[in-house]
Amino acid sequence: MNTVEQLRFLNEEQVREIHRFFGSPVYVYDQATLIQRAKELLAFPNAYGLTARYAMKALPTTAILQIFAGLGLHIDASSGYEVERALKTGFPPQHIQLTAQQLPDNLEALIQKGVLFNACSLHQCDVFGKIFPGRDISVRINPGLGSGGSNRTNVGGPSSSFGIWHEHLDELKALAQLHQLRITQLHTHIGSGSDPEIWVHCAKLALNIAAKLPEVTTLSLGGGYKVGRMKHEPSADLQEIGQKILSEFERFASDHNRKLHLEVEPGTYLVANAGSLLCKVIDIVDTGTNGYRFIKLDAGMTEILRPGFYGAQHPIISISAESQPTQALLDYVVVGHCCESGDILTPEPGNPENLKPRLLRETAIGDSIVIEGSGAYCASMASKNYNSFPECAEVLLTNSEKFTLIRKRQTFDQMLQNEVWL
């Protein structure tokens, strides 16, 4: 489906104004959208209590964390460094849970501060038990099924290394007994899907595992609620999913006399469509009659890696430098500024190897390009400093309709400051 996309929360004059004041490229985040998504998450249907966490790896900028802290969200951290970042922002330690592939060197100190720990493997459970025997522990289980927009966003099932495989429960119980641990929280995460029936099925799998762990009082179903960035893409309906899951929790309580507290921890849902990446057109080239017409940007994989990595689709809007733009439409392939064949902003959906031209307003050098849906896994996951391009600035559109700088543009000297000269 090749239709012209529209701006989400900015208008064309604001785009020009932002470039005048903050340069290019620059991320812009909308506070009103962030607050609205947080309120939707906090209203997630639940039977016996809810803890809503923000998966901060999606966008860990301090100002964003401060907004969510003020709204009452807790934190899901994917590394010890993210924990430190959340603590520095002002989150109480007991509001931060560490769920990581790599254990931090200061794990003991973090837990002594009050940070919560979620063991993601038998080895991690063993390490925790040796340091803190007799404690309560949370464990992440891979229930055997996943859901995602691509294989790379599917974090459940046999192709995923995340969590303890559900068939290893006996080994987990043996470790818990060895270290006198009480498994009081169960965590699962299936990926990034929107189908309520798959969510319900995975919730049932998780509840069946919880039934085999009699001391579990909290069940976390992770995050990964699909957000449609493009017009034609589906989005997860939290109310629909939550209502279906609620009845499963009630059934579990009736069958097992245990009222489980629910936790959820999305990242994308909260920030994806609250962010835009504003760029400038630096060149336009073509490869002949049977080839392509290319727009080259002053941004690319150094700011947004998802299209080249996943074949992910983002709305792309061309904004004329003039106040009265042409209405002509043309097909373009949009590419980044890196000397890298994979720096493509318009890949074929789900296939980063192929190109898929976009229908855009006729564009000239010096015009602006806005890449929407850039709030999640863009600034945080980009190939920063590749080709020695500095990290770009970030700006917040506040509730008072003011644009506030929340991350300064990296200088060249800052990019080199940790290098040692011979």
C-alpha positions as CSV (number, residue, x, y, z in Angstrom):
1,M,0.0,0.0,0.0
2,N,1.7,3.2,-1.2
3,T,-0.1,6.3,0.2
4,V,1.2,9.7,1.2
5,E,1.7,9.8,5.0
6,Q,0.8,12.8,7.2
7,L,2.6,14.5,10.1
8,R,1.6,13.2,13.6
9,F,2.0,16.0,16.1
10,L,3.9,18.7,14.3
11,N,2.9,21.1,11.5
12,E,5.0,22.1,8.5
13,E,5.9,25.5,9.9
14,Q,7.0,23.9,13.2
15,V,9.3,21.6,11.3
16,R,11.0,24.6,9.6
17,E,11.1,26.4,13.0
18,I,12.8,23.5,14.7
19,H,15.5,23.3,12.0
20,R,16.1,27.0,12.4
21,F,16.6,26.8,16.1
22,F,18.1,23.3,16.7
23,G,19.7,22.4,13.4
24,S,19.5,19.0,11.6
25,P,19.1,16.2,12.2
26,V,17.1,16.3,15.4
27,Y,14.6,14.1,17.3
28,V,11.4,15.7,18.5
29,Y,9.2,14.1,21.2
30,D,5.7,15.0,22.1
31,Q,4.9,15.2,25.8
32,A,1.2,15.1,25.3
33,T,1.4,11.8,23.5
34,L,3.8,10.4,26.1
35,I,1.4,11.2,28.9
36,Q,-1.6,9.8,27.0
37,R,0.1,6.5,26.3
38,A,1.2,6.2,29.9
39,K,-2.3,6.8,31.1
40,E,-3.6,4.1,28.7
41,L,-1.0,1.6,30.1
42,L,-1.9,2.5,33.7
43,A,-5.5,1.7,32.8
44,F,-4.6,-1.8,31.7
45,P,-7.4,-4.1,32.9
46,N,-6.4,-6.3,35.8
47,A,-8.0,-8.6,38.3
48,Y,-5.9,-8.2,41.4
49,G,-3.5,-5.3,41.0
50,L,-1.2,-3.9,38.3
51,T,2.4,-2.7,38.1
52,A,3.2,-0.9,34.9
53,R,6.8,-0.7,33.9
54,Y,8.6,1.2,31.1
55,A,11.1,-0.8,29.1
56,M,13.6,2.0,29.2
57,K,15.8,0.5,26.4
58,A,13.3,1.9,24.0
59,L,14.2,5.5,24.8
60,P,16.3,6.2,27.9
61,T,16.7,10.0,27.6
62,T,16.6,11.5,31.1
63,A,13.7,13.9,30.3
64,I,11.5,11.1,29.1
65,L,12.3,9.0,32.2
66,Q,11.4,12.0,34.4
67,I,8.0,12.3,32.7
68,F,7.2,8.6,33.2
69,A,8.5,8.7,36.8
70,G,6.1,11.6,37.5
71,L,3.2,9.6,36.2
72,G,3.9,6.6,38.4
73,L,5.5,4.1,36.0
74,H,8.2,1.7,37.2
75,I,11.2,0.7,35.2
76,D,12.3,-2.5,33.4
77,A,16.1,-2.2,32.9
78,S,18.0,-4.4,30.5
79,S,21.5,-3.8,31.9
80,G,23.2,-2.7,35.1
81,Y,23.9,0.6,33.3
82,E,20.3,1.2,32.7
83,V,19.6,0.6,36.4
84,E,22.2,3.2,37.2
85,R,20.7,5.6,34.7
86,A,17.2,5.1,36.2
87,L,18.6,5.6,39.8
88,K,20.3,8.8,38.7
89,T,17.0,10.1,37.2
90,G,15.4,9.6,40.6
91,F,13.5,6.3,40.4
92,P,13.4,4.6,43.8
93,P,15.4,1.3,43.7
94,Q,12.3,-0.7,44.5
95,H,10.7,0.6,41.3
96,I,13.5,-0.7,39.1
97,Q,13.7,-4.4,38.0
98,L,16.8,-5.7,36.2
99,T,16.1,-8.3,33.5
100,A,19.4,-8.7,31.6
101,Q,21.3,-11.0,29.3
102,Q,24.6,-9.9,31.0
103,L,24.8,-9.7,34.8
104,P,26.4,-6.4,35.9
105,D,29.6,-6.6,37.9
106,N,27.9,-4.7,40.7
107,L,24.9,-6.9,40.9
108,E,25.3,-7.4,44.6
109,A,25.5,-3.7,45.3
110,L,22.5,-2.9,43.2
111,I,20.3,-5.5,44.9
112,Q,21.5,-4.3,48.3
113,K,20.2,-0.9,47.3
114,G,16.8,-2.4,46.8
115,V,16.8,-2.9,43.0
116,L,14.7,-6.0,42.0
117,F,16.3,-8.8,40.1
118,N,14.8,-11.1,37.4
119,A,16.9,-14.2,36.7
120,C,16.9,-15.0,33.0
121,S,18.8,-18.3,33.0
122,L,19.7,-21.1,35.4
123,H,23.2,-19.7,35.7
124,Q,21.8,-16.3,36.8
125,C,19.6,-18.0,39.3
126,D,22.6,-19.9,40.7
127,V,24.7,-16.7,40.9
128,F,21.9,-14.9,42.8
129,G,21.3,-17.8,45.1
130,K,25.0,-18.0,46.1
131,I,25.1,-14.2,46.9
132,F,21.6,-14.0,48.5
133,P,20.5,-17.4,49.8
134,G,17.1,-17.6,51.3
135,R,15.7,-14.6,49.4
136,D,12.7,-14.2,47.1
137,I,13.5,-14.2,43.4
138,S,11.8,-13.5,40.1
139,V,12.5,-15.8,37.1
140,R,12.0,-15.3,33.4
141,I,10.6,-18.3,31.7
142,N,10.4,-18.9,27.9
143,P,6.9,-20.5,27.6
144,G,7.6,-22.0,24.2
145,L,5.7,-19.5,22.0
146,G,6.3,-16.1,20.7
147,S,4.8,-13.3,18.6
148,G,6.5,-10.6,16.7
149,G,6.5,-8.5,13.6
150,S,9.7,-10.3,12.4
151,N,12.0,-13.1,13.7
152,R,14.2,-10.5,15.2
153,T,11.4,-9.0,17.4
154,N,10.2,-12.4,18.5
155,V,11.6,-13.0,22.0
156,G,9.7,-16.2,22.9
157,G,9.7,-19.7,21.5
158,P,12.6,-22.1,20.7
159,S,14.5,-19.7,18.5
160,S,14.9,-17.2,21.4
161,S,17.7,-17.3,24.0
162,F,15.7,-15.1,26.4
163,G,14.6,-16.8,29.7
164,I,14.7,-20.3,31.1
165,W,13.2,-22.8,28.7
166,H,9.9,-24.1,30.2
167,E,11.0,-27.7,30.1
168,H,13.8,-26.9,32.6
169,L,11.5,-26.2,35.5
170,D,12.7,-29.2,37.5
171,E,16.3,-27.9,37.3
172,L,15.1,-24.4,38.3
173,K,13.3,-25.9,41.3
174,A,16.4,-27.8,42.3
175,L,18.5,-24.6,42.2
176,A,15.8,-22.8,44.3
177,Q,15.9,-25.6,46.9
178,L,19.7,-25.7,46.9
179,H,19.8,-21.9,47.8
180,Q,16.6,-21.8,49.7
181,L,15.1,-19.3,47.3
182,R,11.4,-18.5,47.0
183,I,10.3,-18.1,43.4
184,T,7.6,-15.4,44.0
185,Q,7.5,-13.7,40.6
186,L,7.2,-15.3,37.2
187,H,8.1,-13.3,34.1
188,T,7.4,-14.1,30.4
189,H,7.8,-12.0,27.2
190,I,6.6,-13.2,23.9
191,G,7.6,-10.4,21.5
192,S,5.8,-7.6,19.7
193,G,2.4,-8.7,18.4
194,S,-1.1,-7.3,18.2
195,D,-3.3,-10.4,18.1
196,P,-5.3,-10.6,21.4
197,E,-5.8,-14.4,20.9
198,I,-2.0,-15.0,20.8
199,W,-1.6,-12.9,23.9
200,V,-4.3,-14.9,25.7
201,H,-2.8,-18.2,24.6
202,C,0.7,-17.1,25.9
203,A,-0.9,-15.9,29.1
204,K,-2.5,-19.3,29.6
205,L,0.9,-20.9,29.0
206,A,2.5,-18.6,31.6
207,L,-0.4,-19.3,34.1
208,N,0.1,-23.1,33.6
209,I,3.8,-22.6,34.6
210,A,2.7,-20.5,37.5
211,A,0.5,-23.3,38.7
212,K,3.7,-25.4,39.0
213,L,5.4,-22.8,41.1
214,P,3.2,-22.5,44.2
215,E,4.9,-19.5,45.8
216,V,4.5,-17.2,42.8
217,T,2.3,-14.2,43.6
218,T,3.1,-12.0,40.6
219,L,3.0,-12.7,36.9
220,S,4.7,-10.3,34.4
221,L,3.6,-10.7,30.8
222,G,6.3,-8.5,29.5
223,G,5.9,-5.9,26.9
224,G,5.9,-6.0,23.1
225,Y,2.4,-4.5,22.4
226,K,2.5,-3.9,18.7
227,V,2.3,-0.3,17.6
228,G,1.3,0.5,14.0
229,R,3.6,3.2,12.7
230,M,2.2,3.1,9.2
231,K,-1.4,3.9,8.4
232,H,-2.1,0.3,7.3
233,E,-0.3,-1.4,10.2
234,P,-2.4,-2.8,13.2
235,S,-1.8,-1.7,16.7
236,A,-2.5,-3.6,19.9
237,D,-5.6,-2.7,21.8
238,L,-4.6,-2.8,25.5
239,Q,-8.2,-2.8,26.7
240,E,-9.2,-5.7,24.5
241,I,-6.0,-7.7,25.4
242,G,-6.3,-6.8,29.1
243,Q,-10.0,-7.8,29.3
244,K,-9.3,-11.2,27.8
245,I,-6.3,-11.8,30.1
246,L,-8.2,-10.6,33.2
247,S,-10.7,-13.5,32.9
248,E,-7.8,-15.9,32.7
249,F,-6.4,-14.5,36.0
250,E,-9.8,-14.9,37.6
251,R,-10.0,-18.5,36.4
252,F,-6.6,-19.2,37.8
253,A,-7.6,-17.7,41.2
254,S,-10.6,-19.9,41.3
255,D,-8.7,-23.0,40.4
256,H,-5.6,-22.5,42.6
257,N,-6.8,-20.1,45.3
258,R,-4.1,-17.6,44.3
259,K,-4.8,-14.0,43.2
260,L,-1.8,-13.1,41.0
261,H,-0.7,-9.5,40.7
262,L,-0.1,-8.5,37.1
263,E,2.9,-6.7,35.6
264,V,3.3,-5.3,32.1
265,E,6.4,-3.6,30.7
266,P,6.1,-2.1,27.2
267,G,8.6,0.3,25.7
268,T,7.4,0.7,22.1
269,Y,3.8,1.3,23.0
270,L,4.7,4.2,25.2
271,V,7.1,6.1,23.0
272,A,7.0,4.9,19.3
273,N,4.5,7.4,17.9
274,A,5.5,10.2,20.3
275,G,8.8,10.7,18.4
276,S,9.8,12.2,15.0
277,L,13.2,12.4,13.3
278,L,13.6,15.7,11.4
279,C,16.3,15.6,8.6
280,K,17.4,17.7,5.7
281,V,17.7,16.6,2.0
282,I,21.3,16.9,1.0
283,D,21.2,15.4,-2.5
284,I,18.9,13.9,-5.1
285,V,20.2,11.4,-7.7
286,D,18.8,8.7,-10.0
287,T,20.0,5.5,-11.7
288,G,18.3,6.1,-15.0
289,T,14.9,5.2,-16.6
290,N,14.8,1.7,-15.3
291,G,16.4,2.5,-12.0
292,Y,15.4,4.6,-8.9
293,R,15.2,8.2,-7.9
294,F,17.0,8.6,-4.5
295,I,16.6,11.2,-1.8
296,K,19.8,11.5,0.3
297,L,19.4,12.7,3.9
298,D,21.8,14.2,6.5
299,A,20.7,11.4,8.8
300,G,20.5,7.6,8.5
301,M,21.6,4.5,10.3
302,T,23.4,6.8,12.7
303,E,20.0,8.0,13.9
304,I,17.6,5.2,12.9
305,L,18.7,1.6,12.3
306,R,15.3,-0.2,12.3
307,P,14.6,0.0,8.6
308,G,18.0,-1.4,7.6
309,F,18.1,-3.9,10.5
310,Y,14.5,-5.2,10.4
311,G,13.1,-3.9,7.2
312,A,10.8,-1.9,9.5
313,Q,8.5,0.7,8.0
314,H,8.3,4.3,9.1
315,P,6.1,7.1,7.7
316,I,8.2,9.5,5.7
317,I,6.9,13.0,4.9
318,S,8.5,15.6,2.6
319,I,8.3,19.2,3.8
320,S,9.2,21.9,1.3
321,A,11.6,24.7,2.4
322,E,9.1,27.0,0.8
323,S,5.8,27.9,2.5
324,Q,3.9,27.0,-0.7
325,P,5.1,23.5,-1.7
326,T,4.4,21.7,-5.0
327,Q,1.6,19.2,-5.0
328,A,3.3,16.9,-7.5
329,L,4.0,13.4,-6.2
330,L,6.9,11.2,-7.2
331,D,8.3,7.8,-6.1
332,Y,11.6,8.0,-4.2
333,V,13.9,5.6,-2.4
334,V,15.2,7.4,0.7
335,V,18.7,6.7,1.9
336,G,20.9,7.9,4.7
337,H,24.2,9.7,4.8
338,C,26.5,6.8,5.6
339,C,28.9,5.2,3.2
340,E,27.1,1.9,3.7
341,S,24.8,0.1,1.2
342,G,22.5,-0.9,4.1
343,D,21.7,2.7,5.1
344,I,18.2,2.5,3.6
345,L,15.1,4.2,5.0
346,T,12.6,2.7,2.5
347,P,13.3,-1.1,2.4
348,E,10.7,-3.6,1.3
349,P,8.5,-4.4,4.4
350,G,10.2,-7.1,6.5
351,N,13.0,-7.4,4.0
352,P,16.0,-5.0,4.4
353,E,17.7,-6.5,1.4
354,N,15.2,-5.0,-1.1
355,L,14.1,-1.5,-1.9
356,K,10.5,-0.2,-1.9
357,P,10.1,3.3,-3.3
358,R,7.7,5.7,-1.4
359,L,5.3,8.2,-2.9
360,L,6.3,11.6,-1.6
361,R,5.7,15.2,-2.6
362,E,8.2,16.3,-5.2
363,T,11.3,17.1,-3.2
364,A,14.3,19.4,-3.7
365,I,17.7,19.7,-2.0
366,G,17.3,21.8,1.2
367,D,13.8,20.4,1.9
368,S,13.0,18.7,5.2
369,I,12.1,15.0,5.6
370,V,10.2,13.9,8.7
371,I,10.4,10.3,9.7
372,E,7.5,9.5,12.0
373,G,7.2,6.7,14.6
374,S,10.8,7.4,15.7
375,G,10.3,7.4,19.4
376,A,11.2,3.8,20.2
377,Y,14.4,2.0,19.4
378,C,15.7,4.8,17.2
379,A,17.9,7.2,19.2
380,S,18.7,4.4,21.7
381,M,19.5,1.8,19.1
382,A,21.2,3.7,16.3
383,S,24.7,3.1,14.9
384,K,26.0,6.2,16.7
385,N,29.3,7.7,15.5
386,Y,29.5,5.4,12.4
387,N,31.4,7.3,9.7
388,S,32.3,9.7,12.6
389,F,28.9,11.5,12.5
390,P,28.1,13.0,15.9
391,E,25.1,12.1,17.9
392,C,22.2,14.3,17.1
393,A,20.1,16.6,19.3
394,E,16.8,15.7,21.0
395,V,13.9,18.2,21.6
396,L,10.7,17.9,23.6
397,L,7.5,19.6,22.5
398,T,6.0,20.4,26.0
399,N,2.4,20.6,27.0
400,S,2.8,24.4,26.9
401,E,3.6,24.1,23.2
402,K,7.3,25.1,23.7
403,F,10.2,23.3,22.1
404,T,12.8,22.5,24.8
405,L,16.3,21.0,24.2
406,I,16.7,17.7,26.2
407,R,19.9,16.4,24.6
408,K,22.6,18.7,23.2
409,R,24.1,17.8,19.8
410,Q,27.4,15.9,20.4
411,T,30.5,17.8,19.4
412,F,33.4,16.4,17.4
413,D,35.7,16.7,20.5
414,Q,33.2,14.8,22.6
415,M,33.2,12.0,20.1
416,L,37.0,11.7,20.5
417,Q,37.4,12.4,24.2
418,N,37.9,8.8,25.3
419,E,40.5,8.0,22.6
420,V,44.1,7.7,23.7
421,W,46.7,9.3,21.5
422,L,50.1,7.6,20.9
